[in-house]
Amino acid sequence: MMRPSAACGAPARAHLRSTHSILVVEDDPTSRRLLASLLVEMGYDVTSAAGGEEALRYLYSEQTCDAVISDMIMPGMSGIELAARARDARPGLPVVFVTGKPDALELSIRVGSLALCKPVTRERLDGILQDALESHTNAVRKPLALRE
């Protein structure tokens, strides 16, 4: 039996999106804008950062963040280092890597993340984000230092 939202062409799990905040970390301004725009169209609240240091400042703030989508290869701080440091700030926070390197899937798994290979499509992005958010339903939404 199809749910009404699925029958109308909307993803059956669309209810998850209305309250989730995603941090996009991408050093390329065009890619960052395109990914953020796609996520907004999908119904997510989106904040963007141009690199790891900016992302960490956000993650150590009081702002809500349910998942991070990050490029793997960036100047300064790599996506792998960002993922580790992000989880120091917010244990359990899902991190999804966007990469053009097919061998990144294995590396992502080793560091406890998911990978989405470029080119990114709405359907693949939707699927991987739903998986990340569902598997981390108890993810911490505030930084460790601010919890009581």
NORZICOR-V481370 format. One line per field, one symbol per residue. ss: DSSP state (~ for helix, > for strand, _ for the rest). phi: phi as a letter, one per 40 degrees, with the letter a starting at -180 (. if undefined). A space follows every 10 residues. Layout:
ss: ???
phi: ???
//
This chain:
ss: ___~~~~___ ___~~~~~~_ >>>>>___~~ ~~~~~~~~~~ ~___>>>>>_ _~~~~~~~~_ ______>>>> >_______~~ ~~~~~~~~~_ ___>>>>>>_ ___~~~~~~~ ___>>>>___ _~~~~~~~~~ ~~~~~_____ ___~~~__
phi: .ccdccccgc dcbdccccbb bbbcbaccdc cccccccccc dchccbbbbc acccccdccc ccccababbb ccbbcgbccc cddccccccb dgccbbcbac bcccdccdcd cgbbbbcccc bdcccdcccc cccccbcbdc cbcdcccb
//
